[in-house]
Amino acid sequence: MEKKSLLVFDMDGVLVDVTNSYRETVRRVARSFFEQSRGSEILPTPLFPLEDLAEVKRRGGLNNDWDLAFKIISMLFAKVAAPTT
């Protein structure tokens, strides 16, 4: 019998659980957004606990990666010190 090749894409996380890597990626994107910003030194490392990200996601309306990253970055703006003149 001839061997056949098979390529499987897991688009919805059923075959492979990517929950932690997905959340870590959002955290890293948020960190990189602030790295060159004035006042970024006051932000904690890690930027936020993954449990907090899970809570934000549980509130609903943020099933899109881009929307979730935008929401997290927006929330973190409140933690960055206002520039002084």
C-alpha positions as CSV (number, residue, x, y, z in Angstrom):
1,M,0.0,0.0,0.0
2,E,1.2,3.5,-0.9
3,K,2.1,5.8,2.1
4,K,0.1,9.0,2.2
5,S,1.1,12.2,3.9
6,L,-1.2,14.1,6.2
7,L,-0.9,17.7,7.4
8,V,-3.3,18.7,10.3
9,F,-3.9,22.3,11.3
10,D,-5.4,22.9,14.8
11,M,-7.2,26.1,14.4
12,D,-9.4,26.1,17.5
13,G,-7.2,24.5,20.2
14,V,-9.0,21.2,20.3
15,L,-5.9,19.1,19.5
16,V,-3.3,21.2,21.2
17,D,-3.9,23.4,24.3
18,V,-2.2,26.7,23.6
19,T,-3.8,28.7,26.4
20,N,-0.6,29.5,28.3
21,S,1.5,30.3,25.2
22,Y,-1.3,32.5,23.8
23,R,-1.6,34.4,27.1
24,E,2.2,34.7,27.3
25,T,2.3,36.1,23.8
26,V,-0.2,38.8,24.7
27,R,1.9,39.7,27.7
28,R,5.0,40.0,25.6
29,V,3.3,42.1,23.0
30,A,2.1,44.5,25.7
31,R,5.6,44.6,27.2
32,S,7.3,45.4,23.8
33,F,4.7,48.1,23.2
34,F,5.9,49.9,26.4
35,E,9.7,49.2,26.3
36,Q,10.7,52.5,24.7
37,S,8.0,54.6,26.4
38,R,8.7,57.2,29.0
39,G,7.8,55.9,32.4
40,S,8.0,52.3,31.5
41,E,10.5,51.6,34.2
42,I,7.7,51.7,36.8
43,L,5.9,48.8,35.1
44,P,6.3,45.5,37.0
45,T,8.0,42.4,35.6
46,P,6.2,40.4,34.6
47,L,3.9,43.1,33.4
48,F,0.8,41.3,34.8
49,P,-0.1,37.8,36.1
50,L,-1.5,35.5,33.5
51,E,-4.5,35.0,35.8
52,D,-5.4,38.7,35.4
53,L,-5.3,38.3,31.6
54,A,-7.6,35.3,31.9
55,E,-10.0,37.4,34.0
56,V,-10.1,40.2,31.4
57,K,-10.8,37.6,28.7
58,R,-13.6,36.0,30.8
59,R,-15.4,39.3,31.0
60,G,-16.3,38.8,27.3
61,G,-16.0,40.6,24.0
62,L,-12.3,39.9,23.6
63,N,-12.0,36.7,21.7
64,N,-9.9,38.3,19.0
65,D,-6.1,38.4,19.7
66,W,-5.7,42.0,18.4
67,D,-8.7,43.2,20.5
68,L,-7.4,41.6,23.6
69,A,-3.8,43.0,23.2
70,F,-5.3,46.5,22.5
71,K,-7.4,46.2,25.7
72,I,-4.5,45.1,27.8
73,I,-2.2,47.9,26.4
74,S,-5.0,50.5,27.0
75,M,-5.4,49.3,30.6
76,L,-1.6,49.5,31.2
77,F,-1.5,53.2,30.0
78,A,-3.1,54.1,33.4
79,K,0.0,52.6,35.1
80,V,2.6,54.7,33.2
81,A,3.6,57.9,34.9
82,A,2.5,61.1,33.1
83,P,5.5,62.9,31.6
84,T,6.8,65.8,33.6
85,T,8.0,69.0,32.1
